[in-house]
């Protein structure tokens, strides 16, 4: 059955697609604040209704990129402008007198009662991510007055102070963050990283939702806001956005990976159709945010799916998002679900999607003309097709020879030399690293299959006789952590042969 994601919208300007999205945090319907306490990075949703903002009408004009004069055969381009700014200016001297400072850059005006050393660098961070938004989603339409798009943010340590001054809309009630149009409000966070993360998350919603008429599915909107907010700062280098977290210390307060691991341990792995079907009311819990982030990360970071996934940003306005997702990914849904299940089940900091990506290649049966087949298995990649299709219930021999290195020589020490039986110096998933592993992938099933067969691992080592649990192509890999594949080197040769008799 096809994927069934929620609906979305699309618009055009000057013959070009406007690339935008909308968030549960900012529908001019129920306010859906995001992100829980930093210890678990749990978002929350509030059921309070947000009154429609007269500066941002809910019913956008019909999408008409051009108007044709019936007496003139040449169409006339009608420019599309972004809505007027509409932010209410504040008396900065009055705010300063009560301890609220203003830090400003081209893209962010930040009002905060935090000390300068915690707040003064935040506006520049939004200037940096703004360029990434433009590159990914496309530039916003121009302002009628020709002004720059700027966001206002309210970062509050003493929320009562801000509310008393009328700086927080009276109808806003939120746990940690909320956003509407080009303004957002957030509470101070325990960790420096998560303060920046939540700030970027809310600002991303501002960028994606400012032009009216956006109605993309929640998994995409919340997942992308989380994905852009996941960032890394390295001294002397530009900030990295849309990055895979590398450690709980560097990404303190994020918590998404631990949430996913907890769900998987409880046998609550979310399938792709389940994530695509998420509705706004479900975002009162932390798990939908974590799974939405995980799916956006997976599709955008995967070398085979990235280009297709980025195309979806052009269909967030108009009733096309669901159809486009099906058109782009429906043909691969079985393999896609298999690889997603593998990724989600093995989620860890620094997961290397580039080296773990699977090139699905259906195998062929062994026969009299080809009773045995020898295939290479690279140590620096995840599951690799053997090109051999095994039949359920039949018995096979696998023999592996060769040497390879794990953790190639670096400043931290020498590389480990290993053979296919692995080395017991270090274990991963209960098996010595370097052990040759196998798994069968069924190319099809009664309803397309569940896509989880790669999770059923066979320990092959240097040599093994085993019975095929299902009919499918045998995939092979060298056992190592999914964040450590890149520094391996070399390969082994694996010979596969069918046995005529079943072993005792």
ZIWO-V207109 format. One line per field, one symbol per residue. psi: psi as a letter, one per 40 degrees, with the letter a starting at -180 (. if undefined). burial: b if it has 9 or more other ideal C-beta (glycine too) atoms within 8 Angstrom, else e. A space follows every 10 residues. Layout:
BEGIN
psi = ???
burial = ???
END
This chain:
BEGIN
psi = iiigiiiaii iihfeihhhi iiidefhfbh hgiihaiede fhiiiieihh ihheegidgi iihgdihhhd ehehihhhih iiiiceihii gddddddeeh ihhiadehhh hieiideddd eddddddddd ddddddeiii iiideeiihi ihihhhdgdd ddddefehhd ehhiddiiih bfiihiiiid iddddddddd dddddddded hiehfiiddd ddddddddeh ihhhheiihh ifihhdiddd fhededdddd dddddeffhh idddddehid defeiddddd dddddddddd ehddeddddd ddeefehife dddddddded dedddddddd dddddfhihe hgdddehhgh hiiiiiaddg eihhiihhee iahhheehhi hheiiihhhh iiiiihgiha deaiihhiie eihediihfe ihiehhiiih hhdiadfeie eedeeghhhd adiihihhdi hihhiiihhi ieeeddeiia iihhhhihid ihi.
burial = eebebbebbb bbbeeeebbb bbbbbbbbeb bbbbbbebeb bbbbbbebeb eebeebeeeb eebebbeeee eeeeebeeeb ebbeebeeee eeeebbeeeb bbbebebbbb bbbbeeeebe ebbebbbbbb ebbbebbbeb bebeeeeebb bbbbbbbebe bbbebebbee bbebbbbbbb bbbbbbbebe bebbbbbbbb bbbbbbbbbb bbbbbbbbbb bbbbbbbbbb beeeeeeebb bbebbbebeb bbbbbbbbbb bebbeeeebb bbebbbbbeb ebbeebbbbb bbbbbbbbbb bbeebbebbb bbbbbbbbeb bbebbbebbb eebbbbbbbb bbbbbebbbb bbbebbbbee eebeebeeee eebebebbbb bbbbbbbbbb eeebbbbbbb ebebbbbeee eeeebbebbb bbbeeeebee bbbbbbbbbb bbeeeeeebe bbbbbbebeb bbbbbbebee bbbbbbbbbb ebbbbebbbb bbbbbbbbbe eeee
END
